[in-house]
């Protein structure tokens, strides 16, 4: 969702809310429909406070998930960049295969997995190039001390990459369950209806419109913010992009030219196996 669409939705909700308030105000008694304004204000305070507290916890939960996805994507890209260097210290028989699989892994994340996550299809639990690296690693018998140290380091980096991948893909599934969305929209609807009973023919129309419009703008924009945080992979402003992994691909190409890392043609430019 783009900022333009979000702004249009907020404007539409505010327009509907203000129109409803002004329509009800036409037949409302002087002083609102409530005979005891203090009691009505107390009830409204309970409703709005409960909604605000629930909304605050949900926003915190959604933001934590968003930040975890962002950090996971960066950590995964960093792990791939480190593994390509570690691969050069392993036995010569496996260097090119591992380097090729890492490059294909990065391309697959950028050109295959990311579009799937942005379209709401989620992401594969296991990247096929991760399996290819595991099979290659199983054939290695490190003999030198440096190879043994690199082998152990590779395993550590592999665990870091898999953990970071899990963090990245977790956000694509969304963390706010449907019942919670229902409660949030139900609470917002109740507050909207309750506000209509504050319609007062004795108040200026502008005052009544501002009161209703302000509440509508805050509630609708906050619910849209929740949707944004619960769907971090989208084409709109603030959506997560594979920037870190694209940077890693550029780094792999630079390292291949500078220090002579051999990367085979195991896949095409989109990470699909040849």
LOTILUM-671008 format. One record per residue (C-alpha): residue in one letter; x, y, z. Coordinates in steps of 0.02 Angstrom, whole numbers, padded with zeros to 5 digits, always signed. Layout:
aXYZ ...
REM end
This chain:
x+00000+00000+00000 x+00071+00169-00051 x+00066+00327+00053 x-00060+00397-00070 x-00181+00254-00044 x-00157+00263+00144 x-00193+00450+00141 x-00348+00423+00035 x-00412+00290+00155 x-00387+00404+00306 x-00471+00548+00213 x-00618+00437+00164 x-00643+00373+00341 x-00632+00550+00412 x-00757+00614+00282 x-00881+00475+00322 x-00862+00504+00509 x-00885+00693+00496 x-01034+00673+00380 x-01115+00550+00500 x-01089+00668+00646 x-01162+00818+00553 x-01309+00714+00493 x-01350+00655+00670 x-01323+00832+00736 x-01467+00897+00632 x-01595+00810+00743 x-01491+00802+00903 x-01554+00893+01058 x-01461+01040+01131 x-01325+00968+01245 x-01310+00799+01156 x-01413+00641+01177 x-01341+00612+01351 x-01433+00691+01498 x-01283+00661+01611 x-01129+00717+01513 x-01007+00675+01652 x-01067+00495+01661 x-01057+00478+01471 x-00882+00551+01470 x-00829+00425+01601 x-00895+00280+01498 x-00810+00349+01342 x-00649+00365+01441 x-00657+00180+01486 x-00687+00131+01304 x-00551+00242+01232 x-00424+00195+01366 x-00454+00009+01339 x-00436+00032+01152 x-00277+00136+01172 x-00196+00009+01289 x-00237-00137+01175 x-00177-00039+01024 x-00015+00007+01111 x+00028-00173+01150 x-00014-00229+00974 x+00090-00090+00896 x+00237-00141+01005 x+00216-00323+00954 x+00203-00279+00769 x+00352-00161+00774 x+00458-00293+00861 x+00415-00416+00721 x+00454-00285+00588 x+00622-00245+00665 x+00664-00430+00684 x+00630-00457+00498 x+00738-00308+00451 x+00881-00362+00564 x+00866-00542+00503 x+00881-00490+00321 x+01039-00389+00359 x+01115-00527+00466 x+01081-00658+00331 x+01167-00552+00200 x+01315-00523+00316 x+01331-00710+00350 x+01334-00748+00163 x+01472-00618+00137 x+01575-00695+00278 x+01548-00873+00217 x+01616-00834+00044 x+01780-00785+00126 x+01782-00936+00240 x+01753-01049+00090 x+01921-00997+00018 x+02010-01075+00168 x+01927-01245+00147 x+02001-01385+00040 x+02024-01333-00142 x+01906-01470-00204 x+01755-01383-00124 x+01796-01199-00140 x+01718-01166-00308 x+01562-01270-00272 x+01531-01182-00107 x+01565-01009-00182 x+01446-01046-00325 x+01310-01108-00207 x+01327-00953-00098 x+01311-00838-00248 x+01159-00934-00309 x+01086-00930-00134 x+01100-00740-00130 x+01023-00723-00303 x+00880-00838-00254 x+00842-00732-00100 x+00840-00570-00200 x+00751-00625-00359 x+00642-00770-00303 x+00605-00768-00118 x+00584-00581-00097 x+00451-00562-00234 x+00359-00710-00158 x+00358-00629+00013 x+00301-00462-00059 x+00156-00550-00147 x+00103-00632+00017 x+00153-00809-00033 x+00281-00825+00106 x+00451-00904+00080 x+00518-01080+00066 x+00571-01155+00231 x+00734-01217+00154 x+00829-01135+00014 x+00884-01270-00111 x+01057-01193-00120 x+01075-01216+00067 x+01049-01403+00038 x+01179-01398-00102 x+01305-01320+00017 x+01270-01451+00149 x+01299-01592+00025 x+01462-01515-00033 x+01517-01489+00146 x+01483-01672+00186 x+01616-01724+00059 x+01753-01619+00141 x+01889-01698+00248 x+01993-01554+00318 x+02171-01608+00354 x+02269-01449+00385 x+02245-01350+00544 x+02188-01199+00443 x+02061-01305+00350 x+01994-01378+00511 x+01977-01205+00587 x+01888-01142+00430 x+01774-01295+00433 x+01719-01256+00612 x+01698-01072+00570 x+01591-01117+00419 x+01475-01218+00528 x+01456-01072+00648 x+01419-00951+00507 x+01297-01074+00432 x+01200-01078+00595 x+01200-00888+00600 x+01136-00879+00422 x+00996-01004+00454 x+00943-00913+00613 x+00943-00746+00521 x+00843-00824+00379 x+00713-00884+00505 x+00698-00707+00573 x+00677-00637+00398 x+00542-00759+00344 x+00448-00747+00509 x+00389-00571+00470 x+00314-00624+00304 x+00182-00726+00395 x+00115-00584+00503 x+00105-00587+00692 x-00067-00513+00726 x-00199-00652+00727 x-00371-00628+00649 x-00465-00625+00818 x-00358-00478+00872 x-00397-00383+00712 x-00583-00417+00743 x-00571-00348+00920 x-00478-00193+00861 x-00604-00152+00724 x-00751-00193+00840 x-00681-00076+00972 x-00654+00061+00843 x-00833+00038+00782 x-00903+00051+00957 x-00806+00211+00990 x-00868+00282+00824 x-01051+00246+00867 x-01029+00311+01045 x-00959+00473+00976 x-01118+00500+00875 x-01217+00514+01036 x-01114+00669+01078 x-01196+00758+00931 x-01255+00926+00995 x-01362+01046+00895 x-01307+01185+01011 x-01124+01167+00962 x-01051+01239+00804 x-01047+01118+00658 x-00860+01150+00637 x-00827+01103+00818 x-00927+00942+00803 x-00843+00899+00638 x-00668+00929+00709 x-00707+00822+00861 x-00768+00675+00756 x-00640+00697+00618 x-00494+00701+00740 x-00547+00537+00820 x-00575+00456+00650 x-00405+00510+00582 x-00311+00447+00735 x-00398+00277+00739 x-00390+00244+00552 x-00208+00298+00534 x-00157+00192+00683 x-00244+00038+00612 x-00157+00069+00446 x+00008+00081+00540 x-00028-00089+00616 x-00061-00162+00443 x+00104-00088+00383 x+00204-00161+00527 x+00117-00330+00512 x+00158-00337+00324 x+00339-00278+00312 x+00364-00346+00136 x+00265-00234+00019 x+00294-00112-00122 x+00243+00043-00026 x+00349+00168+00070 x+00445+00087+00213 x+00426-00089+00145 x+00579-00198+00171 x+00689-00221+00019 x+00831-00346-00014 x+00956-00204-00008 x+01079-00295+00106 x+01082-00452-00001 x+01100-00350-00160 x+01250-00267-00079 x+01320-00439-00040 x+01302-00491-00222 x+01400-00337-00275 x+01531-00381-00145 x+01544-00559-00213 x+01574-00493-00388 x+01706-00372-00325 x+01795-00507-00225 x+01791-00625-00373 x+01887-00497-00476 x+02007-00435-00342 x+02060-00595-00252 x+02013-00720-00387 x+01867-00810-00309 x+01801-00936-00433 x+01613-00937-00450 x+01540-01064-00571 x+01385-01055-00679 x+01275-01162-00568 x+01125-01048-00588 x+01058-00905-00691 x+01055-00723-00634 x+00894-00757-00536 x+00963-00903-00438 x+00874-01039-00536 x+00980-01195-00559 x+01046-01222-00736 
REM end
